[in-house]
Amino acid sequence: CALIWFASPNHRGHLVMALLFNYELMGIAAGFVAARLYKTFKGKSYQKCTLATALGFPCIFFSIFFIIDITAAFYGSTDAIPFSQIVLLLFLWSCV
């Protein structure tokens, strides 16, 4: 018996989706901290630092996740996340 709704065996993709959503929201804090540290150490263009923080690791991470999810969907796995939720993640990533 699962104690929280997204860990229930009936909702297999919800745990991964909740983790990815949380990861994307933490991007706000990552960009702020990176820019403040860059300015503290007398960096000249903190905008580039913030952009690299926002796109560097998350882009690689999401690309690998997307390839694995497409492969899982191709093989008919129940762990595959629906395409509509992936589009929602892309929207959140681009707007946050």
N, C-alpha and C positions, 0 to 999 in steps of 0.2 A: 504494500500500500504506500503510495507516494504521499509525502506530507505537503508538497506544494504542487500546484496545478500543472506547471510546465515540465515536471519530471515524471508525469504519469505515462505509463506505457501506451495509453491511447493517443497521446500527443507527442510523437517521437521527435518531430522537428522543432518543437517549441523551445526546448532547452538550448539548442544551437542558436535559434533565432533570438532568444533573450540574451545570450552571451554576445552575439554580434551587435545587437542594439546597444547594449551596455558599452561595448568597445567603441562604437561610433560616438556615443555621448562623451566618453572620456577624451575624445579628440579636442573638445573645447578646452579642457584643462591642459592638455599637452601643448596646444598652440600658444596659450597664454604663458605657461611656464617657460617654454622655449624662447619666446620673444623677450620676456623679462630678463632671463639669464643672458641672452645675447646683448641686450642693451646695458646690463650691469657690467659686462666685460668690454664695454665700449665698441660694440659692433656697429658697423656703418649702415647696413641695410637689413633691418630686422624683418622687413616684408618678405625677403627671400628665405630667411630662416623659417618664418611661419609657414610659408608655402611648402618648403621642403618637409617640414614636420607634418603638415596636413596630407601630403601626397606620397612621401617616401615609402614608409613601411606599410601603411594601409593599402596602397595600390597593389603592392606585391602580394600582401596577405589576401586581399579580395580576389585577385586573379587566380591564385591557387585554389581558394575556396570555390570559386565559380567553376573551374575545370573539374574539381572533384564532385561538385553537385551535379553538373551536366552528365558526368559519367555515371553517377548513382541513378539519375533519372533515366538514362538510356538503358540501364540494366533492370529497371523497374523496382528499385529499392524503395521501401517505405520511409527511409531516412532522408530522402531527397526533399529539399525545401522547395515549395511552389515558386514558379517564376514571378508571380505577382509580389511575393515577399522579397525577392531579390531586387526587383525594381524599386520597392519601398526602401530597401537598404541603400541603393544607389542614390535615391532622392534625398535621403537623410544625410548621406555622406557629402553630397554636393551642396546642400543647404546649410549644414552645420559647419 
